[in-house]
């Protein structure tokens, strides 16, 4: 999906769920390697994804409300 028309020059991929959301106190730690709240997680997924996207001059934006949703947007320059 390309948002913002031809002027924007960015591609945006947004994924949203209707799960339990992310607690506000966890937002500062989301991209820290090995941080996880999951008993079976490694805590590497977001940190590795973040580094790869930044290496391509992009960014990740996360919006979440507890008990409602989480939306993760990956924005990359075209």
PyMOL Python script that loads the backbone (N, CA, C, O; Angstrom):
from pymol import cmd

cmd.read_pdbstr("""\
ATOM      1  N   UNK A   1       0.842  -1.168   0.000  1.00  0.00           N
ATOM      2  CA  UNK A   1       0.000   0.000   0.000  1.00  0.00           C
ATOM      3  C   UNK A   1       0.890   1.233   0.000  1.00  0.00           C
ATOM      4  O   UNK A   1       1.854   1.293   0.763  1.00  0.00           O
ATOM      5  N   UNK A   2       0.597   2.187  -0.812  1.00  0.00           N
ATOM      6  CA  UNK A   2       1.324   3.446  -0.834  1.00  0.00           C
ATOM      7  C   UNK A   2       0.378   4.522  -0.327  1.00  0.00           C
ATOM      8  O   UNK A   2      -0.685   4.756  -0.903  1.00  0.00           O
ATOM      9  N   UNK A   3       0.778   5.171   0.757  1.00  0.00           N
ATOM     10  CA  UNK A   3      -0.050   6.225   1.330  1.00  0.00           C
ATOM     11  C   UNK A   3       0.533   7.581   1.003  1.00  0.00           C
ATOM     12  O   UNK A   3       1.735   7.708   0.768  1.00  0.00           O
ATOM     13  N   UNK A   4      -0.310   8.590   0.987  1.00  0.00           N
ATOM     14  CA  UNK A   4       0.164   9.951   0.814  1.00  0.00           C
ATOM     15  C   UNK A   4       0.362  10.362  -0.635  1.00  0.00           C
ATOM     16  O   UNK A   4       0.851  11.460  -0.902  1.00  0.00           O
ATOM     17  N   UNK A   5      -0.005   9.506  -1.569  1.00  0.00           N
ATOM     18  CA  UNK A   5       0.118   9.853  -2.974  1.00  0.00           C
ATOM     19  C   UNK A   5       1.562   9.900  -3.441  1.00  0.00           C
ATOM     20  O   UNK A   5       2.470   9.469  -2.730  1.00  0.00           O
ATOM     21  N   UNK A   6       1.767  10.427  -4.641  1.00  0.00           N
ATOM     22  CA  UNK A   6       3.100  10.467  -5.241  1.00  0.00           C
ATOM     23  C   UNK A   6       4.048  11.378  -4.475  1.00  0.00           C
ATOM     24  O   UNK A   6       5.264  11.205  -4.556  1.00  0.00           O
ATOM     25  N   UNK A   7       3.519  12.339  -3.737  1.00  0.00           N
ATOM     26  CA  UNK A   7       4.357  13.257  -2.972  1.00  0.00           C
ATOM     27  C   UNK A   7       5.043  12.552  -1.799  1.00  0.00           C
ATOM     28  O   UNK A   7       6.151  12.930  -1.419  1.00  0.00           O
ATOM     29  N   UNK A   8       4.408  11.550  -1.229  1.00  0.00           N
ATOM     30  CA  UNK A   8       4.883  10.902  -0.011  1.00  0.00           C
ATOM     31  C   UNK A   8       6.203  10.168  -0.204  1.00  0.00           C
ATOM     32  O   UNK A   8       7.122  10.312   0.603  1.00  0.00           O
ATOM     33  N   UNK A   9       6.298   9.390  -1.260  1.00  0.00           N
ATOM     34  CA  UNK A   9       7.490   8.595  -1.552  1.00  0.00           C
ATOM     35  C   UNK A   9       7.800   7.578  -0.459  1.00  0.00           C
ATOM     36  O   UNK A   9       8.963   7.254  -0.218  1.00  0.00           O
ATOM     37  N   UNK A  10       6.757   7.075   0.201  1.00  0.00           N
ATOM     38  CA  UNK A  10       6.919   6.036   1.212  1.00  0.00           C
ATOM     39  C   UNK A  10       5.922   4.911   0.961  1.00  0.00           C
ATOM     40  O   UNK A  10       4.792   5.146   0.533  1.00  0.00           O
ATOM     41  N   UNK A  11       6.356   3.701   1.231  1.00  0.00           N
ATOM     42  CA  UNK A  11       5.462   2.548   1.222  1.00  0.00           C
ATOM     43  C   UNK A  11       5.164   2.196   2.677  1.00  0.00           C
ATOM     44  O   UNK A  11       6.061   2.192   3.521  1.00  0.00           O
ATOM     45  N   UNK A  12       3.901   1.903   2.958  1.00  0.00           N
ATOM     46  CA  UNK A  12       3.477   1.606   4.325  1.00  0.00           C
ATOM     47  C   UNK A  12       2.783   0.255   4.349  1.00  0.00           C
ATOM     48  O   UNK A  12       1.863   0.000   3.573  1.00  0.00           O
ATOM     49  N   UNK A  13       3.237  -0.605   5.250  1.00  0.00           N
ATOM     50  CA  UNK A  13       2.567  -1.873   5.508  1.00  0.00           C
ATOM     51  C   UNK A  13       2.119  -1.828   6.960  1.00  0.00           C
ATOM     52  O   UNK A  13       2.946  -1.735   7.868  1.00  0.00           O
ATOM     53  N   UNK A  14       0.807  -1.892   7.180  1.00  0.00           N
ATOM     54  CA  UNK A  14       0.279  -1.849   8.539  1.00  0.00           C
ATOM     55  C   UNK A  14      -0.471  -3.136   8.825  1.00  0.00           C
ATOM     56  O   UNK A  14      -1.261  -3.610   8.007  1.00  0.00           O
ATOM     57  N   UNK A  15      -0.209  -3.696  10.008  1.00  0.00           N
ATOM     58  CA  UNK A  15      -0.885  -4.910  10.462  1.00  0.00           C
ATOM     59  C   UNK A  15      -1.494  -4.602  11.820  1.00  0.00           C
ATOM     60  O   UNK A  15      -0.833  -4.054  12.703  1.00  0.00           O
ATOM     61  N   UNK A  16      -2.769  -4.962  11.976  1.00  0.00           N
ATOM     62  CA  UNK A  16      -3.466  -4.661  13.229  1.00  0.00           C
ATOM     63  C   UNK A  16      -4.177  -5.903  13.726  1.00  0.00           C
ATOM     64  O   UNK A  16      -4.736  -6.674  12.945  1.00  0.00           O
ATOM     65  N   UNK A  17      -4.146  -6.087  15.048  1.00  0.00           N
ATOM     66  CA  UNK A  17      -4.895  -7.190  15.648  1.00  0.00           C
ATOM     67  C   UNK A  17      -5.885  -6.629  16.663  1.00  0.00           C
ATOM     68  O   UNK A  17      -5.881  -5.435  16.963  1.00  0.00           O
ATOM     69  N   UNK A  18      -6.723  -7.503  17.179  1.00  0.00           N
ATOM     70  CA  UNK A  18      -7.688  -7.108  18.208  1.00  0.00           C
ATOM     71  C   UNK A  18      -7.416  -7.901  19.477  1.00  0.00           C
ATOM     72  O   UNK A  18      -8.343  -8.378  20.131  1.00  0.00           O
ATOM     73  N   UNK A  19      -6.156  -8.037  19.815  1.00  0.00           N
ATOM     74  CA  UNK A  19      -5.741  -8.822  20.971  1.00  0.00           C
ATOM     75  C   UNK A  19      -5.682  -8.022  22.250  1.00  0.00           C
ATOM     76  O   UNK A  19      -6.428  -7.061  22.436  1.00  0.00           O
ATOM     77  N   UNK A  20      -4.779  -8.431  23.138  1.00  0.00           N
ATOM     78  CA  UNK A  20      -4.712  -7.827  24.469  1.00  0.00           C
ATOM     79  C   UNK A  20      -3.949  -6.507  24.512  1.00  0.00           C
ATOM     80  O   UNK A  20      -3.947  -5.840  25.547  1.00  0.00           O
ATOM     81  N   UNK A  21      -3.306  -6.115  23.426  1.00  0.00           N
ATOM     82  CA  UNK A  21      -2.581  -4.851  23.395  1.00  0.00           C
ATOM     83  C   UNK A  21      -1.252  -4.924  24.135  1.00  0.00           C
ATOM     84  O   UNK A  21      -0.874  -5.971  24.660  1.00  0.00           O
ATOM     85  N   UNK A  22      -0.557  -3.805  24.166  1.00  0.00           N
ATOM     86  CA  UNK A  22       0.745  -3.710  24.818  1.00  0.00           C
ATOM     87  C   UNK A  22       0.627  -2.745  25.993  1.00  0.00           C
ATOM     88  O   UNK A  22       0.089  -1.646  25.856  1.00  0.00           O
ATOM     89  N   UNK A  23       1.127  -3.161  27.132  1.00  0.00           N
ATOM     90  CA  UNK A  23       1.089  -2.297  28.312  1.00  0.00           C
ATOM     91  C   UNK A  23       1.984  -1.084  28.101  1.00  0.00           C
ATOM     92  O   UNK A  23       3.054  -1.188  27.503  1.00  0.00           O
ATOM     93  N   UNK A  24       1.541   0.061  28.593  1.00  0.00           N
ATOM     94  CA  UNK A  24       2.290   1.316  28.407  1.00  0.00           C
ATOM     95  C   UNK A  24       3.703   1.229  28.956  1.00  0.00           C
ATOM     96  O   UNK A  24       4.624   1.806  28.377  1.00  0.00           O
ATOM     97  N   UNK A  25       3.893   0.522  30.058  1.00  0.00           N
ATOM     98  CA  UNK A  25       5.234   0.430  30.654  1.00  0.00           C
ATOM     99  C   UNK A  25       6.202  -0.416  29.816  1.00  0.00           C
ATOM    100  O   UNK A  25       7.403  -0.418  30.083  1.00  0.00           O
ATOM    101  N   UNK A  26       5.695  -1.131  28.809  1.00  0.00           N
ATOM    102  CA  UNK A  26       6.557  -1.958  27.956  1.00  0.00           C
ATOM    103  C   UNK A  26       7.016  -1.232  26.694  1.00  0.00           C
ATOM    104  O   UNK A  26       7.949  -1.693  26.037  1.00  0.00           O
ATOM    105  N   UNK A  27       6.387  -0.106  26.336  1.00  0.00           N
ATOM    106  CA  UNK A  27       6.709   0.574  25.088  1.00  0.00           C
ATOM    107  C   UNK A  27       8.182   0.960  24.981  1.00  0.00           C
ATOM    108  O   UNK A  27       8.759   0.849  23.899  1.00  0.00           O
ATOM    109  N   UNK A  28       8.801   1.407  26.059  1.00  0.00           N
ATOM    110  CA  UNK A  28      10.209   1.821  26.008  1.00  0.00           C
ATOM    111  C   UNK A  28      11.155   0.651  25.777  1.00  0.00           C
ATOM    112  O   UNK A  28      12.322   0.857  25.443  1.00  0.00           O
ATOM    113  N   UNK A  29      10.668  -0.573  25.951  1.00  0.00           N
ATOM    114  CA  UNK A  29      11.533  -1.747  25.863  1.00  0.00           C
ATOM    115  C   UNK A  29      11.295  -2.587  24.609  1.00  0.00           C
ATOM    116  O   UNK A  29      11.979  -3.592  24.411  1.00  0.00           O
ATOM    117  N   UNK A  30      10.351  -2.203  23.767  1.00  0.00           N
ATOM    118  CA  UNK A  30       9.939  -3.052  22.646  1.00  0.00           C
ATOM    119  C   UNK A  30      11.075  -3.450  21.715  1.00  0.00           C
ATOM    120  O   UNK A  30      11.066  -4.562  21.188  1.00  0.00           O
ATOM    121  N   UNK A  31      12.040  -2.585  21.499  1.00  0.00           N
ATOM    122  CA  UNK A  31      13.106  -2.873  20.537  1.00  0.00           C
ATOM    123  C   UNK A  31      14.407  -3.297  21.215  1.00  0.00           C
ATOM    124  O   UNK A  31      15.442  -3.396  20.556  1.00  0.00           O
ATOM    125  N   UNK A  32      14.367  -3.545  22.512  1.00  0.00           N
ATOM    126  CA  UNK A  32      15.546  -4.006  23.244  1.00  0.00           C
ATOM    127  C   UNK A  32      15.690  -5.523  23.057  1.00  0.00           C
ATOM    128  O   UNK A  32      14.756  -6.275  23.337  1.00  0.00           O
ATOM    129  N   UNK A  33      16.863  -5.972  22.582  1.00  0.00           N
ATOM    130  CA  UNK A  33      17.049  -7.414  22.387  1.00  0.00           C
ATOM    131  C   UNK A  33      16.800  -8.197  23.678  1.00  0.00           C
ATOM    132  O   UNK A  33      17.223  -7.791  24.761  1.00  0.00           O
ATOM    133  N   UNK A  34      16.125  -9.296  23.541  1.00  0.00           N
ATOM    134  CA  UNK A  34      15.806 -10.265  24.595  1.00  0.00           C
ATOM    135  C   UNK A  34      14.718  -9.800  25.557  1.00  0.00           C
ATOM    136  O   UNK A  34      14.433 -10.501  26.528  1.00  0.00           O
ATOM    137  N   UNK A  35      14.100  -8.638  25.321  1.00  0.00           N
ATOM    138  CA  UNK A  35      12.953  -8.255  26.142  1.00  0.00           C
ATOM    139  C   UNK A  35      11.727  -8.989  25.614  1.00  0.00           C
ATOM    140  O   UNK A  35      11.415  -8.913  24.425  1.00  0.00           O
ATOM    141  N   UNK A  36      11.047  -9.686  26.486  1.00  0.00           N
ATOM    142  CA  UNK A  36       9.824 -10.395  26.109  1.00  0.00           C
ATOM    143  C   UNK A  36       8.909 -10.515  27.315  1.00  0.00           C
ATOM    144  O   UNK A  36       9.363 -10.547  28.459  1.00  0.00           O
ATOM    145  N   UNK A  37       7.628 -10.581  27.043  1.00  0.00           N
ATOM    146  CA  UNK A  37       6.649 -10.866  28.095  1.00  0.00           C
ATOM    147  C   UNK A  37       6.047 -12.247  27.865  1.00  0.00           C
ATOM    148  O   UNK A  37       5.195 -12.699  28.629  1.00  0.00           O
ATOM    149  N   UNK A  38       6.493 -12.904  26.818  1.00  0.00           N
ATOM    150  CA  UNK A  38       5.984 -14.225  26.449  1.00  0.00           C
ATOM    151  C   UNK A  38       6.861 -15.320  27.039  1.00  0.00           C
ATOM    152  O   UNK A  38       8.086 -15.248  26.939  1.00  0.00           O
ATOM    153  N   UNK A  39       6.256 -16.329  27.650  1.00  0.00           N
ATOM    154  CA  UNK A  39       7.066 -17.418  28.212  1.00  0.00           C
ATOM    155  C   UNK A  39       7.803 -18.239  27.151  1.00  0.00           C
ATOM    156  O   UNK A  39       8.783 -18.915  27.462  1.00  0.00           O
ATOM    157  N   UNK A  40       7.335 -18.185  25.897  1.00  0.00           N
ATOM    158  CA  UNK A  40       7.995 -18.970  24.853  1.00  0.00           C
ATOM    159  C   UNK A  40       8.760 -18.101  23.855  1.00  0.00           C
ATOM    160  O   UNK A  40       9.324 -18.624  22.894  1.00  0.00           O
ATOM    161  N   UNK A  41       8.787 -16.793  24.066  1.00  0.00           N
ATOM    162  CA  UNK A  41       9.460 -15.896  23.124  1.00  0.00           C
ATOM    163  C   UNK A  41      10.929 -15.703  23.449  1.00  0.00           C
ATOM    164  O   UNK A  41      11.366 -15.955  24.572  1.00  0.00           O
ATOM    165  N   UNK A  42      11.690 -15.253  22.454  1.00  0.00           N
ATOM    166  CA  UNK A  42      13.113 -14.968  22.658  1.00  0.00           C
ATOM    167  C   UNK A  42      13.370 -13.479  22.844  1.00  0.00           C
ATOM    168  O   UNK A  42      14.418 -13.087  23.358  1.00  0.00           O
ATOM    169  N   UNK A  43      12.415 -12.647  22.428  1.00  0.00           N
ATOM    170  CA  UNK A  43      12.603 -11.210  22.528  1.00  0.00           C
ATOM    171  C   UNK A  43      13.503 -10.640  21.447  1.00  0.00           C
ATOM    172  O   UNK A  43      14.054  -9.551  21.605  1.00  0.00           O
ATOM    173  N   UNK A  44      13.654 -11.369  20.351  1.00  0.00           N
ATOM    174  CA  UNK A  44      14.532 -10.907  19.278  1.00  0.00           C
ATOM    175  C   UNK A  44      13.787 -10.411  18.040  1.00  0.00           C
ATOM    176  O   UNK A  44      14.361  -9.678  17.234  1.00  0.00           O
ATOM    177  N   UNK A  45      12.548 -10.787  17.876  1.00  0.00           N
ATOM    178  CA  UNK A  45      11.801 -10.467  16.657  1.00  0.00           C
ATOM    179  C   UNK A  45      11.744  -8.986  16.342  1.00  0.00           C
ATOM    180  O   UNK A  45      12.156  -8.572  15.258  1.00  0.00           O
ATOM    181  N   UNK A  46      11.243  -8.179  17.261  1.00  0.00           N
ATOM    182  CA  UNK A  46      11.123  -6.741  17.001  1.00  0.00           C
ATOM    183  C   UNK A  46      12.473  -6.049  16.938  1.00  0.00           C
ATOM    184  O   UNK A  46      12.665  -5.135  16.136  1.00  0.00           O
ATOM    185  N   UNK A  47      13.411  -6.474  17.773  1.00  0.00           N
ATOM    186  CA  UNK A  47      14.717  -5.803  17.759  1.00  0.00           C
ATOM    187  C   UNK A  47      15.453  -6.050  16.439  1.00  0.00           C
ATOM    188  O   UNK A  47      16.070  -5.132  15.898  1.00  0.00           O
ATOM    189  N   UNK A  48      15.396  -7.258  15.926  1.00  0.00           N
ATOM    190  CA  UNK A  48      16.045  -7.565  14.647  1.00  0.00           C
ATOM    191  C   UNK A  48      15.313  -6.873  13.505  1.00  0.00           C
ATOM    192  O   UNK A  48      15.945  -6.301  12.617  1.00  0.00           O
ATOM    193  N   UNK A  49      13.990  -6.922  13.522  1.00  0.00           N
ATOM    194  CA  UNK A  49      13.200  -6.252  12.480  1.00  0.00           C
ATOM    195  C   UNK A  49      13.485  -4.757  12.465  1.00  0.00           C
ATOM    196  O   UNK A  49      13.628  -4.161  11.397  1.00  0.00           O
ATOM    197  N   UNK A  50      13.568  -4.154  13.636  1.00  0.00           N
ATOM    198  CA  UNK A  50      13.842  -2.726  13.769  1.00  0.00           C
ATOM    199  C   UNK A  50      15.181  -2.363  13.132  1.00  0.00           C
ATOM    200  O   UNK A  50      15.275  -1.379  12.399  1.00  0.00           O
ATOM    201  N   UNK A  51      16.210  -3.152  13.409  1.00  0.00           N
ATOM    202  CA  UNK A  51      17.545  -2.891  12.845  1.00  0.00           C
ATOM    203  C   UNK A  51      17.541  -3.013  11.322  1.00  0.00           C
ATOM    204  O   UNK A  51      18.142  -2.189  10.633  1.00  0.00           O
ATOM    205  N   UNK A  52      16.871  -4.033  10.797  1.00  0.00           N
ATOM    206  CA  UNK A  52      16.820  -4.231   9.345  1.00  0.00           C
ATOM    207  C   UNK A  52      16.090  -3.069   8.679  1.00  0.00           C
ATOM    208  O   UNK A  52      16.550  -2.540   7.667  1.00  0.00           O
ATOM    209  N   UNK A  53      14.960  -2.677   9.246  1.00  0.00           N
ATOM    210  CA  UNK A  53      14.173  -1.586   8.662  1.00  0.00           C
ATOM    211  C   UNK A  53      14.945  -0.272   8.729  1.00  0.00           C
ATOM    212  O   UNK A  53      14.934   0.492   7.763  1.00  0.00           O
ATOM    213  N   UNK A  54      15.612   0.006   9.840  1.00  0.00           N
ATOM    214  CA  UNK A  54      16.432   1.224   9.942  1.00  0.00           C
ATOM    215  C   UNK A  54      17.583   1.208   8.948  1.00  0.00           C
ATOM    216  O   UNK A  54      17.948   2.254   8.411  1.00  0.00           O
ATOM    217  N   UNK A  55      18.159   0.040   8.693  1.00  0.00           N
ATOM    218  CA  UNK A  55      19.259  -0.071   7.730  1.00  0.00           C
ATOM    219  C   UNK A  55      18.798   0.305   6.316  1.00  0.00           C
ATOM    220  O   UNK A  55      19.606   0.676   5.463  1.00  0.00           O
ATOM    221  N   UNK A  56      17.490   0.201   6.088  1.00  0.00           N
ATOM    222  CA  UNK A  56      16.915   0.570   4.798  1.00  0.00           C
ATOM    223  C   UNK A  56      16.258   1.954   4.854  1.00  0.00           C
ATOM    224  O   UNK A  56      15.425   2.292   4.013  1.00  0.00           O
ATOM    225  N   UNK A  57      16.642   2.740   5.848  1.00  0.00           N
ATOM    226  CA  UNK A  57      16.165   4.108   6.055  1.00  0.00           C
ATOM    227  C   UNK A  57      14.669   4.190   6.321  1.00  0.00           C
ATOM    228  O   UNK A  57      14.022   5.190   6.008  1.00  0.00           O
ATOM    229  N   UNK A  58      14.131   3.124   6.903  1.00  0.00           N
ATOM    230  CA  UNK A  58      12.713   3.092   7.236  1.00  0.00           C
ATOM    231  C   UNK A  58      12.491   3.213   8.736  1.00  0.00           C
ATOM    232  O   UNK A  58      13.414   3.485   9.503  1.00  0.00           O
ATOM    233  N   UNK A  59      11.249   3.004   9.128  1.00  0.00           N
ATOM    234  CA  UNK A  59      10.922   3.076  10.549  1.00  0.00           C
ATOM    235  C   UNK A  59       9.737   2.168  10.848  1.00  0.00           C
ATOM    236  O   UNK A  59       8.983   1.790   9.952  1.00  0.00           O
ATOM    237  N   UNK A  60       9.590   1.829  12.113  1.00  0.00           N
ATOM    238  CA  UNK A  60       8.439   1.071  12.608  1.00  0.00           C
ATOM    239  C   UNK A  60       7.678   1.980  13.551  1.00  0.00           C
ATOM    240  O   UNK A  60       8.266   2.638  14.409  1.00  0.00           O
ATOM    241  N   UNK A  61       6.364   2.010  13.385  1.00  0.00           N
ATOM    242  CA  UNK A  61       5.512   2.751  14.308  1.00  0.00           C
ATOM    243  C   UNK A  61       4.528   1.764  14.930  1.00  0.00           C
ATOM    244  O   UNK A  61       3.913   0.958  14.233  1.00  0.00           O
ATOM    245  N   UNK A  62       4.390   1.840  16.255  1.00  0.00           N
ATOM    246  CA  UNK A  62       3.494   0.938  16.963  1.00  0.00           C
ATOM    247  C   UNK A  62       2.496   1.766  17.760  1.00  0.00           C
ATOM    248  O   UNK A  62       2.866   2.665  18.516  1.00  0.00           O
ATOM    249  N   UNK A  63       1.227   1.442  17.570  1.00  0.00           N
ATOM    250  CA  UNK A  63       0.142   2.061  18.320  1.00  0.00           C
ATOM    251  C   UNK A  63      -0.629   0.934  18.981  1.00  0.00           C
ATOM    252  O   UNK A  63      -0.955  -0.060  18.332  1.00  0.00           O
ATOM    253  N   UNK A  64      -0.923   1.080  20.269  1.00  0.00           N
ATOM    254  CA  UNK A  64      -1.607   0.011  20.969  1.00  0.00           C
ATOM    255  C   UNK A  64      -2.460   0.572  22.101  1.00  0.00           C
ATOM    256  O   UNK A  64      -2.099   1.559  22.742  1.00  0.00           O
ATOM    257  N   UNK A  65      -3.585  -0.071  22.332  1.00  0.00           N
ATOM    258  CA  UNK A  65      -4.420   0.210  23.486  1.00  0.00           C
ATOM    259  C   UNK A  65      -4.676  -1.113  24.178  1.00  0.00           C
ATOM    260  O   UNK A  65      -5.115  -2.080  23.555  1.00  0.00           O
ATOM    261  N   UNK A  66      -4.398  -1.149  25.470  1.00  0.00           N
ATOM    262  CA  UNK A  66      -4.595  -2.385  26.225  1.00  0.00           C
ATOM    263  C   UNK A  66      -6.029  -2.878  26.093  1.00  0.00           C
ATOM    264  O   UNK A  66      -6.982  -2.101  26.146  1.00  0.00           O
ATOM    265  N   UNK A  67      -6.155  -4.180  25.920  1.00  0.00           N
ATOM    266  CA  UNK A  67      -7.434  -4.876  25.790  1.00  0.00           C
ATOM    267  C   UNK A  67      -8.218  -4.476  24.548  1.00  0.00           C
ATOM    268  O   UNK A  67      -9.405  -4.788  24.454  1.00  0.00           O
ATOM    269  N   UNK A  68      -7.579  -3.784  23.575  1.00  0.00           N
ATOM    270  CA  UNK A  68      -8.295  -3.380  22.365  1.00  0.00           C
ATOM    271  C   UNK A  68      -7.586  -3.800  21.083  1.00  0.00           C
ATOM    272  O   UNK A  68      -8.138  -4.562  20.289  1.00  0.00           O
ATOM    273  N   UNK A  69      -6.354  -3.305  20.874  1.00  0.00           N
ATOM    274  CA  UNK A  69      -5.676  -3.583  19.604  1.00  0.00           C
ATOM    275  C   UNK A  69      -4.208  -3.205  19.685  1.00  0.00           C
ATOM    276  O   UNK A  69      -3.769  -2.502  20.595  1.00  0.00           O
ATOM    277  N   UNK A  70      -3.463  -3.697  18.701  1.00  0.00           N
ATOM    278  CA  UNK A  70      -2.097  -3.239  18.434  1.00  0.00           C
ATOM    279  C   UNK A  70      -1.968  -3.118  16.929  1.00  0.00           C
ATOM    280  O   UNK A  70      -2.374  -4.013  16.188  1.00  0.00           O
ATOM    281  N   UNK A  71      -1.395  -1.998  16.476  1.00  0.00           N
ATOM    282  CA  UNK A  71      -1.130  -1.799  15.049  1.00  0.00           C
ATOM    283  C   UNK A  71       0.357  -1.520  14.875  1.00  0.00           C
ATOM    284  O   UNK A  71       0.907  -0.606  15.488  1.00  0.00           O
ATOM    285  N   UNK A  72       0.986  -2.311  14.043  1.00  0.00           N
ATOM    286  CA  UNK A  72       2.399  -2.133  13.725  1.00  0.00           C
ATOM    287  C   UNK A  72       2.488  -1.711  12.266  1.00  0.00           C
ATOM    288  O   UNK A  72       1.990  -2.397  11.373  1.00  0.00           O
ATOM    289  N   UNK A  73       3.135  -0.563  12.040  1.00  0.00           N
ATOM    290  CA  UNK A  73       3.311  -0.049  10.681  1.00  0.00           C
ATOM    291  C   UNK A  73       4.790  -0.034  10.342  1.00  0.00           C
ATOM    292  O   UNK A  73       5.611   0.462  11.113  1.00  0.00           O
ATOM    293  N   UNK A  74       5.117  -0.574   9.195  1.00  0.00           N
ATOM    294  CA  UNK A  74       6.473  -0.526   8.670  1.00  0.00           C
ATOM    295  C   UNK A  74       6.454   0.482   7.522  1.00  0.00           C
ATOM    296  O   UNK A  74       5.695   0.329   6.564  1.00  0.00           O
ATOM    297  N   UNK A  75       7.289   1.508   7.626  1.00  0.00           N
ATOM    298  CA  UNK A  75       7.332   2.574   6.628  1.00  0.00           C
ATOM    299  C   UNK A  75       8.718   2.564   5.985  1.00  0.00           C
ATOM    300  O   UNK A  75       9.733   2.690   6.670  1.00  0.00           O
ATOM    301  N   UNK A  76       8.745   2.413   4.662  1.00  0.00           N
ATOM    302  CA  UNK A  76      10.002   2.361   3.922  1.00  0.00           C
ATOM    303  C   UNK A  76       9.982   3.395   2.800  1.00  0.00           C
ATOM    304  O   UNK A  76       8.948   3.603   2.166  1.00  0.00           O
ATOM    305  N   UNK A  77      11.123   4.044   2.555  1.00  0.00           N
ATOM    306  CA  UNK A  77      11.179   4.992   1.447  1.00  0.00           C
ATOM    307  C   UNK A  77      11.096   4.236   0.125  1.00  0.00           C
ATOM    308  O   UNK A  77      11.578   3.109   0.010  1.00  0.00           O
ATOM    309  N   UNK A  78      10.485   4.866  -0.862  1.00  0.00           N
ATOM    310  CA  UNK A  78      10.382   4.221  -2.187  1.00  0.00           C
ATOM    311  C   UNK A  78      11.626   4.470  -3.009  1.00  0.00           C
ATOM    312  O   UNK A  78      11.717   4.006  -4.145  1.00  0.00           O
TER     313      UNK A  78
END
""", "prot")
cmd.dss("prot")
cmd.show_as("cartoon", "prot")
cmd.util.cbc("prot")
cmd.orient("prot")
